[in-house]
Amino acid sequence: MIRAFAPLIAKNGGGTILNIFSVLSWFSNGTFGAYTAAKAGAWGMTNELRLNLHPQNIKVAALHVGLLDTDMSAGINTPKIDPVDVAS
């Protein structure tokens, strides 16, 4: 998605890309190894893009959220964040 949109954002004078990740991009709880590794890689990619797109006036940021109420977390019985609240 970023490869597709970065040239358009730059052509329009710049802007911001926001990547949304789980907090598992920062630490592992010992349960979701591959998921945690993938999110950590995406966080690393965000930092690399931040440096590379800065000269084109494109800011790159990340939002690391806690446990959202999604299909993936449906079987977890604990308080969850409503995605609508995050979007707001």
N, C-alpha and C positions, 0 to 999 in steps of 0.2 A: 504494500500500500504506500509506503513512504517513497519507494522508487517511482511509483506512478505519480504521486502528488507533489513531491518536492520541486520538480521543475515548474509546475504551475504556481505553486506558492511563491517561488523566487521570481517568476515572471510578473506576478502581481505585487511585487515590492516587499515580500516577506510575510511572516506570520508565525504561527506556533503549531507544533505537533505535540499532542499529549498521548503518551502511552499509559495504559492502565494495567497494573499488575497486582498480583497478590503479594501480601507481605512475605510470602514464602520465597520471594526473590532475594530476600535479605538473610534468611536463616532456614535451617532445616529442623523439622520436628521428628525426623526419623521414620516418617510414615509415607511420605510422597516423594521419594527420591528422584524419579525421572521428572516429575512435575516441577519440583524445586529447582532441579538443574536447568530445565528449560526456561523457567522464569528468571533465574540468575543470568542466563545467557542473554535474555531479552533486555535485562537491566544493563548489562555490559554494552549491548548494541545501542541502547539509548544514549549512554555516555559517549560512545564513539560518534554517533550521529550529531550529538550536541556540538562537538568540536568541529566536525566536518561541514555542517550546514550553517554554522555561525557566520562565515563570510558572505553567505547569500541572504543574510538578515532573517534566517529561520531559527527560531528558538525551539528547542526540544526539551520537554519535561516529562516526568513520570509521576503518576499517582499510584501509591502503594496502599491498597485497601485491605481491611481485615476481612473477616468471614462474611461474604455477601449471601443473601437469600437467593440462591440460584438452583437449577436442576442438579448441579454437581454437589451441592451441599444439602440436598433434600433429606438425606439420611442422617444428618448430624443434628442431634437434639441439644442445641445450645442457642443463646441469643445471636441473631444475625443482623447485619445491616441491610436495610431495604435499598435496592439499587436505585430507586427513584430518589431517595434522599442523597445518594452520592451524586447523581446527575444534577440535582438542584444545586 
